[in-house]
Amino acid sequence: MDTFEERASLYRSESESFQDYLKNLSQDSWTRQSACDEWLVADVVAHLVGNSEFYAGTVSRGLKGESSPPEGRPEAGTGHPSISAASLAKSSIAAREMLGDKLLETFIEKDNVLINLLTGLSPEDQVKPCYHPGSIVPAGNFVDLRFKEIVLHQWDIRSAIEEKAGLSAASLASMVILINQSFASGSLRWAFWAGPPLDRPVRYRFDVKTPIPVTADIVVEGDKFRYDETPHGTADVTFRCHTHIFALLMYGRMQASEAIAAGHLAVDGDNELAGQFSQWFKGI
């Protein structure tokens, strides 16, 4: 797995590349519907402005030893997209309307502040606890969290404009770290939306070989789940795919049924259960 310094360097490079992409985006593209149901492309960028402001603020506070919730925020560990998705959608649209023709300029300004803060963290600073609605997070892992935000939302934009858009290969190591470990909005707890309890647990096994290997079981009980990094027993469904398909599935950017139909996801086991996977993992 890449070191913090390597991931931080990749995060900076990807962020600066995304800035250049937005600078060259046609005016018409900014008003197109993104892959996010409620957001135009400009709304996605406005969301990233808010995300950069929040991350910069909470990390700066954490470096000073402050990890309590800011005013108006829930206790760490109690937040979830199922609670905040509607208000987040509205606030991003409102921010886009307020920023108007200053949106791109503001995004680049706020993004650069956050890039410099996160990539400049010393080893001592990287472990300092910082607030997030999903959990208390080490400051260094905000590199991975922001990397994920930039890459996923870039995909939300590019997939609505380009015929073939994929996740940045450079981001996949950070994605796997977030999925494997419980780091706030990067963890599976953030991506999982509970439903009615099942009659019995369903075991989904992922066998991902390239480019970043992942072998794990996700056991769903309907209203809760667990992630087993060491698979055991017999799986109801085994999925085989590329790492970027794994990440898109986990964060709700691709439905399992669509991935299967497109040949991106090979399945062994119960096909009906395979198709149901995405009712639980929706991300935001």
PyMOL commands that set and color helices and strands:
alter all, ss='L'
color gray80, all
select helices_A, chain A and resi 4-23+27-30+41-63+81-119+123-126+139-161+169-180+184-186+188-191+243-250+256-261+271-279
alter helices_A, ss='H'
color red, helices_A
select strands_A, chain A and resi 129-130+137-138+202-208+214-220+225-228+237-241+266-269
alter strands_A, ss='S'
color yellow, strands_A
deselect
rebuild
show_as cartoon
